[in-house]
Amino acid sequence: MTATFRRLGSLADLGDPWSSLPVLRADVPRYRQAIWWATPEALALSVDAGESMRSLVGVGPPAGLARVVAEAFTPDGVPHPGSGISPGHVAVVSLTRGTWDLLPAPVRASLGTTRASHWDWMVSTRAPVHQAGEDEVVELDLSRDLPEMTALQKLVLPDTYTRLDKPGTRWFGWRDRGGRLGAMAAASGWTDEVHLGSIVTHPDLRRRGLATAVTAAVTRDGLAATGQVSLGLYASNVTARRVYQRLGFTLAQEWESRRP
């Protein structure tokens, strides 16, 4: 069966239940030249990733999503032209965790991804309980604080995908009484939702609740601005998950992301 491919104009085009899914509310507004196809149980999108590359994104239960993704390919694994996908031009494949192994072997081979990461997307729509240190969290200024921010990010998260100069991103941090930057976080979006990332604490200041304080403060601001705040973490990061759960975040999507 071949899918019916549609150009995505806005989130509302997806209809129920997809237009009300929190993870799509967060992600769809930033998609460019997106193509989508779906059944009542799962949805897939092919999205422009720049430099003639496409990303494949899919949500829904693994078995149903595997069937939806496979509809974009022939039995031999050749992508249908309407999907926008072409072999060798796939930047990332992000699907509900457990879907990849259910895809037909020719489809997996055509997508050509070998590096996998498992991560979770969490969301909050209610303000957290006030945290110690939260009142000391301030917004950082790239023109003034960039050297300190760069040093802290390189020390703690050298491989992060969140650039300090990422458009639409504001940075918040906690400083000690001597003015040293001890923790910081990025907050992107500020229109449809706020997404937190690159949450870091200096190794010398860990186990003092600083990342918790920064996360709580920015979550509070983000909820006041948009009503929804999200973040991602590796599925194996149990410690961070407990912190985020205490702050009111709940698991909304389990991802497996794969890259060439």
C-alpha positions as CSV (number, residue, x, y, z in Angstrom):
1,M,0.0,0.0,0.0
2,T,1.3,3.4,-1.0
3,A,0.7,6.4,1.3
4,T,-1.1,9.6,0.4
5,F,1.6,12.3,0.8
6,R,0.5,15.8,1.8
7,R,2.4,19.1,2.2
8,L,2.2,20.4,5.7
9,G,1.0,24.0,6.1
10,S,0.3,24.1,9.8
11,L,-0.2,21.9,12.8
12,A,-4.0,22.1,12.2
13,D,-3.5,20.2,8.9
14,L,-2.7,17.0,10.8
15,G,-6.2,16.8,12.4
16,D,-7.0,14.8,15.5
17,P,-5.3,13.3,17.4
18,W,-2.0,14.5,16.0
19,S,-2.6,18.3,16.1
20,S,-3.1,18.1,19.9
21,L,0.0,15.9,20.6
22,P,2.4,17.9,22.8
23,V,5.5,16.8,21.0
24,L,4.1,17.9,17.6
25,R,2.9,21.2,19.1
26,A,6.5,21.7,20.0
27,D,8.2,20.6,16.8
28,V,5.9,21.2,13.9
29,P,6.2,25.0,13.9
30,R,9.9,24.8,13.2
31,Y,9.6,22.2,10.4
32,R,10.3,23.4,6.8
33,Q,8.9,22.0,3.6
34,A,7.4,19.1,5.6
35,I,5.5,16.2,3.9
36,W,3.3,14.0,6.0
37,W,1.3,10.7,5.7
38,A,-0.7,8.9,8.4
39,T,-3.2,6.4,9.5
40,P,-5.4,6.7,12.6
41,E,-2.7,5.0,14.6
42,A,0.6,6.6,13.5
43,L,2.0,9.6,11.6
44,A,5.2,10.1,9.7
45,L,6.8,13.3,8.4
46,S,9.7,14.0,6.0
47,V,11.2,17.4,6.8
48,D,13.8,19.6,5.1
49,A,17.1,19.4,7.0
50,G,19.1,21.7,4.8
51,E,21.8,21.1,2.3
52,S,19.6,18.7,0.2
53,M,19.0,16.5,3.2
54,R,15.8,15.3,4.8
55,S,14.8,14.1,8.2
56,L,12.3,11.4,8.9
57,V,10.1,11.8,12.0
58,G,7.4,9.4,13.2
59,V,5.1,9.1,16.2
60,G,2.6,6.5,17.3
61,P,2.9,2.9,18.6
62,P,5.9,1.0,17.1
63,A,4.0,-1.6,15.1
64,G,1.6,0.9,13.5
65,L,4.4,3.4,12.9
66,A,6.5,0.8,11.2
67,R,3.7,0.1,8.8
68,V,3.2,3.8,8.1
69,V,6.9,4.4,7.4
70,A,7.1,1.4,5.1
71,E,4.3,2.8,3.0
72,A,6.7,5.4,1.8
73,F,8.9,2.7,0.1
74,T,8.6,0.0,-2.4
75,P,9.1,-3.6,-1.3
76,D,12.7,-3.3,-2.5
77,G,13.3,-0.2,-0.3
78,V,13.1,2.5,-2.9
79,P,11.4,5.7,-1.6
80,H,8.3,6.9,-3.3
81,P,9.0,10.3,-4.9
82,G,6.1,12.0,-3.1
83,S,7.8,11.3,0.3
84,G,10.7,13.6,-0.4
85,I,13.1,10.9,0.9
86,S,16.1,9.7,-1.2
87,P,18.9,7.3,-0.3
88,G,22.0,9.0,0.8
89,H,20.2,12.2,1.7
90,V,18.8,11.3,5.1
91,A,20.2,13.5,8.0
92,V,18.4,11.8,10.9
93,V,15.6,9.3,11.5
94,S,13.6,9.9,14.8
95,L,10.9,7.3,15.5
96,T,9.0,6.1,18.5
97,R,11.5,3.8,20.2
98,G,11.0,0.2,19.1
99,T,9.9,1.1,15.6
100,W,13.3,0.7,13.8
101,D,13.6,-3.0,14.4
102,L,10.1,-3.6,13.0
103,L,10.8,-1.9,9.6
104,P,11.4,-4.1,6.6
105,A,15.1,-4.7,6.1
106,P,15.2,-3.0,2.6
107,V,13.7,0.2,4.2
108,R,16.4,0.2,7.0
109,A,19.1,-0.3,4.3
110,S,17.7,2.5,2.2
111,L,17.7,5.0,5.1
112,G,21.3,4.2,5.7
113,T,21.6,5.1,9.4
114,T,24.1,3.4,11.6
115,R,24.5,5.5,14.8
116,A,21.6,5.3,17.2
117,S,20.7,7.2,20.4
118,H,17.8,6.5,22.7
119,W,16.2,9.5,24.4
120,D,13.0,10.7,26.0
121,W,11.0,13.9,25.5
122,M,9.3,15.2,28.7
123,V,6.8,18.0,29.0
124,S,5.3,20.2,31.7
125,T,2.2,22.4,31.7
126,R,2.2,23.3,35.4
127,A,4.5,25.5,37.5
128,P,7.0,23.6,39.7
129,V,7.3,23.9,43.4
130,H,9.7,26.8,44.3
131,Q,13.3,25.5,44.6
132,A,16.2,26.7,46.8
133,G,18.5,28.9,44.7
134,E,15.9,29.7,42.2
135,D,15.8,33.4,43.1
136,E,19.5,33.7,42.1
137,V,18.9,32.5,38.6
138,V,19.4,35.3,36.0
139,E,19.2,35.7,32.3
140,L,22.7,35.6,30.7
141,D,24.0,38.1,28.1
142,L,26.0,36.7,25.2
143,S,27.8,40.0,24.7
144,R,29.0,40.0,28.2
145,D,29.0,36.3,29.4
146,L,30.1,34.4,26.3
147,P,33.6,33.5,27.5
148,E,32.3,31.9,30.8
149,M,29.4,30.2,29.0
150,T,31.7,28.7,26.4
151,A,34.1,27.4,29.0
152,L,31.3,25.8,31.1
153,Q,29.7,24.2,28.0
154,K,33.0,22.8,26.7
155,L,33.8,21.5,30.2
156,V,30.5,19.7,30.8
157,L,28.8,19.1,27.4
158,P,31.5,19.3,24.7
159,D,29.3,17.4,22.2
160,T,26.1,19.2,22.7
161,Y,24.0,20.2,19.7
162,T,22.8,23.4,21.3
163,R,25.1,26.2,20.1
164,L,25.4,29.3,22.3
165,D,24.4,31.5,19.4
166,K,21.4,29.4,18.4
167,P,18.7,31.7,17.0
168,G,15.6,32.2,19.2
169,T,17.5,30.9,22.3
170,R,17.8,32.6,25.6
171,W,20.3,31.4,28.3
172,F,19.9,31.5,32.0
173,G,22.4,30.8,34.8
174,W,23.2,30.7,38.5
175,R,26.2,32.5,39.9
176,D,27.8,32.1,43.3
177,R,28.5,35.1,45.6
178,G,31.8,35.6,43.9
179,G,30.1,35.9,40.6
180,R,31.3,32.6,39.2
181,L,28.9,31.0,36.7
182,G,28.0,27.6,38.3
183,A,25.1,26.4,36.2
184,M,23.2,27.3,33.1
185,A,20.5,26.2,30.7
186,A,19.3,27.1,27.2
187,A,15.6,27.9,26.5
188,S,14.5,28.0,22.9
189,G,11.2,28.8,21.2
190,W,9.2,31.3,23.3
191,T,6.3,31.2,20.8
192,D,4.4,27.9,20.8
193,E,6.4,26.4,23.6
194,V,9.8,26.7,25.4
195,H,12.3,23.8,25.0
196,L,15.1,23.5,27.6
197,G,18.5,22.1,26.7
198,S,22.2,22.1,27.5
199,I,21.4,22.1,31.3
200,V,24.9,22.0,32.9
201,T,26.5,22.4,36.4
202,H,30.2,23.0,37.0
203,P,31.7,19.7,38.3
204,D,32.9,21.5,41.5
205,L,29.4,22.6,42.4
206,R,27.4,19.5,41.7
207,R,24.9,18.0,44.3
208,R,23.9,21.4,45.4
209,G,20.6,21.6,43.4
210,L,21.9,24.3,41.1
211,A,20.6,22.6,37.9
212,T,17.3,22.0,39.6
213,A,17.1,25.7,40.5
214,V,17.9,26.8,37.0
215,T,15.4,24.4,35.5
216,A,12.7,25.4,37.9
217,A,13.2,29.1,37.2
218,V,13.2,28.8,33.4
219,T,10.3,26.4,33.5
220,R,8.3,28.9,35.4
221,D,9.1,31.7,32.9
222,G,8.4,29.4,30.0
223,L,5.0,28.4,31.2
224,A,4.1,32.0,31.9
225,A,5.0,32.8,28.2
226,T,3.6,29.8,26.3
227,G,1.9,27.3,28.6
228,Q,4.2,24.4,27.7
229,V,7.8,23.6,28.5
230,S,9.7,20.5,27.2
231,L,13.1,19.0,27.5
232,G,15.0,15.9,26.3
233,L,17.3,13.5,28.1
234,Y,19.0,10.2,27.3
235,A,16.8,7.3,28.3
236,S,19.5,6.0,30.6
237,N,19.8,9.2,32.6
238,V,17.8,8.1,35.7
239,T,19.2,10.8,38.0
240,A,18.1,13.7,35.7
241,R,14.7,12.0,35.1
242,R,14.0,12.0,38.9
243,V,14.9,15.7,39.1
244,Y,12.6,16.6,36.2
245,Q,9.7,14.5,37.5
246,R,10.0,16.3,40.8
247,L,9.6,19.6,38.9
248,G,6.4,18.3,37.2
249,F,7.7,17.0,33.9
250,T,6.1,13.8,32.5
251,L,7.3,11.4,29.8
252,A,5.5,12.2,26.5
253,Q,7.6,10.5,23.8
254,E,10.2,7.8,23.7
255,W,12.6,8.4,20.8
256,E,15.2,6.4,18.9
257,S,17.2,8.8,16.7
258,R,19.5,7.4,14.1
259,R,22.1,9.2,11.9
260,P,24.4,8.0,9.1
